Amino acid sequence: MRQGDFVTRISYGGDVVFRIERIEHLKAILRGVDFRLLADAPLTDLTKTNPKETLDHPRSSSPEFRESLRRLAVSQVQLQEKNQIAVNHKQKSQPAHNSYFEVPGRVLHLDGDPSYLRKSMQLYGELRVPAEGFFIPEAQMAEALQRLLPQYKPDIVVITGHDGILKNRQSVSPSNLSSYKNSQNFVNAVRVARQFERNRDSLIIVAGACQSHFEALLRAGANFASSPARILIHALDPLCIAAKLSYTPTRETISMLDIMDLTVTGLEGLGGVETRGSYRMGVPGIQHTEESV
């Protein structure tokens, strides 16, 4: 076994594909490829898997996630067609192609994992979502948001990274924030964001990671959060929600029931409250410039 190898854990039935982050003596530090999971395991518990069959690249990801991306792309096309029909209907003269412009919601994405952040930023670009991303350790996210929110003034903020229930504690209670690796840090970050903008439609907050304390995140002010069933969530599920909100018109309200099919883990992995989108259509069409609207 070497650093960078793709492996699964024999004791867990090979349920999750990992990449070996580093090796310490006879133990490997593992990073989940498709799930936001950090773990360690004895080298004797690991078996190599074929890199061609792993989920390392977003475009070679699981069928469920590829379907999520397809549905996001289709929804954007449908929105564009709807906009063009509306514009053409109002125009008396010969309708012009692309006679409107788009102002999708802007995303500020904070991630406690640089690898997942890179994947997320690549996909934001492919989905035409204006986004700024920063690798911020979970314990520093609240402080970072105090600086970043006034600077970027996003419509949507994603707060994610690594989390999990600490099974090595003597008394573990799913209702206690101290039973989680980073849920308290996520809660602190959500509170800072919600203090910056109290209106849940003016600043949409998507927060949490694997097994995060869902109820505490909602109480702190998140619109959408993980994980109602305390399960592992797909590494890019928060991105899918943010991307959909970015291209949902402000006059429309969506709930988790409307977007559950855009995530891999569904209602067990993420939930939330009804929220207005952050997309606006403008007319007439304008030529693209480097200066954003």
Backbone torsions as a table, in degrees:
resi	resn	phi	psi	omega
1	MET	NA	138.5	179.7
2	ARG	-135.0	160.8	175.1
3	GLN	-57.9	134.7	-179.9
4	GLY	95.6	-12.9	178.8
5	ASP	-66.6	146.9	173.2
6	PHE	-92.3	129.2	-173.5
7	VAL	-142.1	164.9	168.2
8	THR	-128.9	163.5	-179.4
9	ARG	-97.8	124.8	-179.0
10	ILE	-62.1	-41.4	-175.5
11	SER	-66.6	-20.3	178.9
12	TYR	-104.1	12.0	177.9
13	GLY	71.2	20.4	178.5
14	GLY	65.0	33.5	-173.5
15	ASP	-74.6	-25.9	-177.0
16	VAL	-129.0	136.4	175.9
17	VAL	-88.7	130.4	179.8
18	PHE	-119.9	160.8	165.4
19	ARG	-113.7	136.2	179.5
20	ILE	-71.4	115.9	179.9
21	GLU	-75.2	-46.0	177.1
22	ARG	-165.0	165.1	179.4
23	ILE	-119.9	128.3	178.6
24	GLU	-119.4	106.7	-176.5
25	HIS	58.6	-117.0	-178.4
26	LEU	-106.3	22.2	-178.5
27	LYS	-126.1	142.4	178.8
28	ALA	-108.6	137.6	171.7
29	ILE	-93.2	124.8	-169.4
30	LEU	-115.7	143.8	174.6
31	ARG	-120.9	124.8	178.4
32	GLY	-60.5	138.7	-179.2
33	VAL	-79.5	-47.6	-178.9
34	ASP	-108.8	-15.5	179.9
35	PHE	-115.3	144.3	-177.5
36	ARG	-75.2	78.7	-172.8
37	LEU	-139.8	125.6	169.9
38	LEU	-107.9	137.0	-177.7
39	ALA	-152.4	169.1	171.5
40	ASP	-133.1	154.7	-177.6
41	ALA	-158.2	148.9	173.4
42	PRO	-62.6	146.0	178.9
43	LEU	-58.8	-29.9	-179.1
44	THR	-70.4	-15.3	-179.6
45	ASP	-93.0	1.0	-174.0
46	LEU	-106.4	146.5	172.7
47	THR	-133.4	139.4	-178.3
48	LYS	-71.4	149.9	173.9
49	THR	-125.0	156.2	-177.7
50	ASN	-68.1	121.0	179.9
51	PRO	-55.2	-29.8	-179.6
52	LYS	-67.6	-18.3	-178.0
53	GLU	-102.9	5.1	-178.8
54	THR	-86.5	177.1	-175.5
55	LEU	-110.2	28.5	-170.3
56	ASP	-67.0	-37.8	-177.9
57	HIS	-100.1	133.8	-176.2
58	PRO	-52.9	-35.8	-177.0
59	ARG	-78.6	-15.2	175.9
60	SER	-108.6	27.5	-174.2
61	SER	-79.6	-173.9	-176.8
62	SER	-62.1	154.4	177.5
63	PRO	-56.2	-36.5	-179.8
64	GLU	-63.0	-41.4	-178.8
65	PHE	-74.0	-37.1	176.0
66	ARG	-60.2	-36.7	177.3
67	GLU	-67.5	-36.4	176.7
68	SER	-61.5	-44.7	178.4
69	LEU	-63.1	-40.7	179.9
70	ARG	-61.9	-43.6	-178.7
71	ARG	-66.8	-36.7	175.6
72	LEU	-62.4	-45.1	179.8
73	ALA	-63.9	-41.8	179.1
74	VAL	-62.9	-42.1	-179.3
75	SER	-63.8	-34.7	176.8
76	GLN	-66.8	-42.9	178.3
77	VAL	-62.4	-42.9	179.4
78	GLN	-62.8	-38.3	177.8
79	LEU	-64.9	-42.8	178.4
80	GLN	-62.2	-43.1	179.1
81	GLU	-63.4	-41.0	178.9
82	LYS	-62.8	-42.5	178.5
83	ASN	-62.3	-44.9	-177.0
84	GLN	-66.1	-38.6	177.2
85	ILE	-62.1	-42.7	179.8
86	ALA	-63.2	-42.6	-179.8
87	VAL	-67.0	-44.8	-179.5
88	ASN	-62.2	-36.4	-179.2
89	HIS	-64.4	-34.1	-177.3
90	LYS	-83.8	-22.9	-177.4
91	GLN	-80.8	133.7	178.8
92	LYS	-85.8	-32.2	-179.4
93	SER	-84.6	-176.7	178.6
94	GLN	-59.5	123.4	-177.7
95	PRO	-65.1	141.5	179.3
96	ALA	-97.6	149.5	178.9
97	HIS	-72.3	136.4	179.8
98	ASN	53.8	49.2	-178.1
99	SER	-87.7	35.2	173.9
100	TYR	-150.3	169.5	174.9
101	PHE	-131.3	161.2	-174.1
102	GLU	-112.6	141.2	173.0
103	VAL	-127.2	83.2	179.2
104	PRO	-72.0	159.0	178.6
105	GLY	-64.1	141.5	-179.1
106	ARG	-91.4	137.1	-175.4
107	VAL	-110.9	135.6	167.8
108	LEU	-111.8	116.3	-173.2
109	HIS	-113.6	115.4	174.1
110	LEU	-105.6	127.0	-176.1
111	ASP	-132.5	133.9	177.6
112	GLY	-83.0	4.9	179.5
113	ASP	-132.0	117.6	-176.1
114	PRO	-66.1	-31.0	-180.0
115	SER	-67.5	-47.3	179.1
116	TYR	-67.6	-32.2	176.8
117	LEU	-62.3	-43.9	179.3
118	ARG	-61.4	-42.8	177.8
119	LYS	-61.3	-44.3	-178.3
120	SER	-62.4	-45.4	-177.5
121	MET	-65.9	-35.3	176.7
122	GLN	-62.1	-43.9	-177.3
123	LEU	-74.6	-33.8	172.9
124	TYR	-56.5	-43.0	179.2
125	GLY	-62.9	-44.5	179.9
126	GLU	-64.5	-32.5	-179.7
127	LEU	-90.2	4.8	177.5
128	ARG	61.9	34.0	177.2
129	VAL	-96.1	120.0	176.9
130	PRO	-67.4	120.0	-173.5
131	ALA	-146.5	146.1	170.2
132	GLU	-118.6	132.6	-177.5
133	GLY	-125.5	145.0	-178.8
134	PHE	-139.7	134.2	170.9
135	PHE	-83.0	112.9	-178.1
136	ILE	-132.5	120.6	173.8
137	PRO	-53.8	141.9	-172.5
138	GLU	-53.6	-39.6	-177.9
139	ALA	-67.4	-16.0	-178.0
140	GLN	-105.3	2.3	-173.6
141	MET	-66.9	-40.7	-179.3
142	ALA	-61.0	-46.0	178.8
143	GLU	-64.3	-40.8	-179.3
144	ALA	-63.6	-38.5	-178.9
145	LEU	-65.7	-30.6	177.3
146	GLN	-60.9	-29.3	178.9
147	ARG	-91.1	-40.5	-171.7
148	LEU	-79.2	-35.6	-177.4
149	LEU	-62.2	-47.3	176.9
150	PRO	-66.0	-28.0	-177.8
151	GLN	-75.0	-43.2	-173.4
152	TYR	-103.1	-20.6	177.9
153	LYS	45.5	61.4	-177.2
154	PRO	-76.3	163.9	170.5
155	ASP	-89.2	-28.3	-176.9
156	ILE	-134.7	135.0	174.5
157	VAL	-122.6	130.9	177.2
158	VAL	-108.7	126.4	-178.2
159	ILE	-122.5	105.2	-174.1
160	THR	-150.4	176.2	-177.7
161	GLY	163.5	-123.6	178.3
162	HIS	-118.4	145.0	176.9
163	ASP	-154.0	-176.2	178.5
164	GLY	155.5	156.5	176.6
165	ILE	-79.3	130.9	-176.6
166	LEU	-80.7	96.3	-173.9
167	LYS	-73.9	-14.9	-178.0
168	ASN	-87.1	1.7	175.3
169	ARG	-74.4	148.9	-179.2
170	GLN	-64.7	-41.9	178.3
171	SER	-126.5	110.2	-178.8
172	VAL	-108.3	122.7	177.8
173	SER	-124.1	122.9	179.6
174	PRO	-60.1	-18.2	-179.8
175	SER	-87.8	-8.5	-175.7
176	ASN	-102.0	123.4	-179.0
177	LEU	-61.3	-27.5	179.8
178	SER	-69.6	-9.7	178.9
179	SER	-84.8	0.8	-175.1
180	TYR	-117.3	148.5	-178.0
181	LYS	-65.4	-45.7	-173.8
182	ASN	-137.2	6.8	-177.9
183	SER	-59.9	-38.1	177.7
184	GLN	-62.2	-40.0	177.4
185	ASN	-64.0	-40.4	177.8
186	PHE	-66.1	-40.9	177.9
187	VAL	-60.3	-44.4	179.1
188	ASN	-60.6	-40.4	-179.9
189	ALA	-68.2	-41.0	178.4
190	VAL	-62.3	-41.0	179.8
191	ARG	-61.9	-40.4	177.7
192	VAL	-62.6	-44.9	180.0
193	ALA	-63.9	-40.3	-178.5
194	ARG	-72.9	-29.3	173.4
195	GLN	-68.2	-33.0	177.5
196	PHE	-66.3	-40.6	177.9
197	GLU	-144.5	112.1	-173.8
198	ARG	-81.0	-20.7	-179.2
199	ASN	-77.5	118.7	-176.7
200	ARG	-68.7	-17.0	176.5
201	ASP	-90.0	-23.1	179.1
202	SER	-82.4	-32.1	173.6
203	LEU	-134.2	109.8	-179.3
204	ILE	-90.6	129.2	-177.3
205	ILE	-114.7	123.7	174.1
206	VAL	-113.4	118.9	-170.4
207	ALA	-138.0	152.6	172.6
208	GLY	113.0	171.4	-179.5
209	ALA	-145.9	-152.0	-177.4
210	CYS	-64.6	127.7	174.1
211	GLN	63.1	18.5	-177.5
212	SER	-64.1	159.6	-178.4
213	HIS	-77.0	90.3	-174.2
214	PHE	-55.1	-50.2	-174.9
215	GLU	-64.2	-39.7	-179.9
216	ALA	-65.8	-37.3	178.9
217	LEU	-66.7	-39.9	177.2
218	LEU	-66.6	-42.4	178.9
219	ARG	-61.9	-33.0	179.7
220	ALA	-72.7	-18.8	176.4
221	GLY	127.1	6.4	178.8
222	ALA	-71.3	145.3	172.3
223	ASN	-79.8	-43.0	179.8
224	PHE	-133.2	143.0	-175.4
225	ALA	-154.6	164.3	174.1
226	SER	-115.0	159.4	-5.9
227	SER	-130.1	114.1	-175.0
228	PRO	-53.0	-38.7	-179.0
229	ALA	-99.8	10.4	179.2
230	ARG	55.2	45.3	179.5
231	ILE	-107.7	170.6	172.3
232	LEU	-71.0	134.4	177.0
233	ILE	-105.5	154.5	176.1
234	HIS	-62.8	143.1	-175.2
235	ALA	-56.8	-28.1	-173.9
236	LEU	-111.4	10.7	176.4
237	ASP	-59.0	-44.0	177.8
238	PRO	-59.3	-36.7	177.3
239	LEU	-61.5	-43.3	-177.8
240	CYS	-60.6	-40.6	178.6
241	ILE	-66.3	-45.2	-179.7
242	ALA	-62.2	-41.5	-179.1
243	ALA	-64.2	-40.3	178.4
244	LYS	-65.8	-43.1	178.7
245	LEU	-64.4	-33.7	179.3
246	SER	-63.1	-30.4	-178.5
247	TYR	-114.2	27.4	171.1
248	THR	-106.8	122.8	-177.4
249	PRO	-56.0	148.2	-177.9
250	THR	-62.2	-24.5	-179.6
251	ARG	-80.2	-8.3	-177.8
252	GLU	-106.0	142.5	177.2
253	THR	-109.8	132.8	178.0
254	ILE	-123.0	152.1	176.0
255	SER	-121.8	174.9	179.4
256	MET	-62.8	-26.9	177.1
257	LEU	-64.1	-31.1	-179.8
258	ASP	-76.4	-26.4	-172.3
259	ILE	-119.1	6.0	-178.0
260	MET	-60.0	-31.0	-179.3
261	ASP	-74.4	-9.0	177.3
262	LEU	-87.5	-5.5	178.5
263	THR	-112.5	158.1	178.8
264	VAL	-78.5	-37.5	-172.5
265	THR	-95.5	-4.9	172.5
266	GLY	60.1	-150.2	-174.2
267	LEU	-71.6	-18.2	174.2
268	GLU	-73.8	-29.0	-176.6
269	GLY	-92.2	-34.9	-177.7
270	LEU	-143.1	152.1	176.8
271	GLY	-152.1	179.3	179.9
272	GLY	171.3	-168.7	-176.7
273	VAL	-112.1	158.4	177.8
274	GLU	-56.6	136.6	-173.3
275	THR	-145.9	139.7	175.0
276	ARG	-77.3	146.4	177.8
277	GLY	-72.2	-178.6	-175.8
278	SER	-129.5	18.0	-178.5
279	TYR	-94.9	139.4	176.8
280	ARG	-130.7	139.8	172.8
281	MET	-99.1	140.9	177.6
282	GLY	-125.1	150.5	176.4
283	VAL	-136.7	152.7	-4.5
284	PRO	-78.2	176.4	179.1
285	GLY	-62.7	144.7	179.2
286	ILE	-125.5	154.1	177.5
287	GLN	-73.1	144.2	-178.9
288	HIS	-66.9	133.8	172.9
289	THR	-128.5	164.0	-180.0
290	GLU	-70.7	-21.4	178.8
291	GLU	-83.2	120.8	-177.0
292	SER	-78.0	158.5	178.2
293	VAL	-77.7	NA	NA
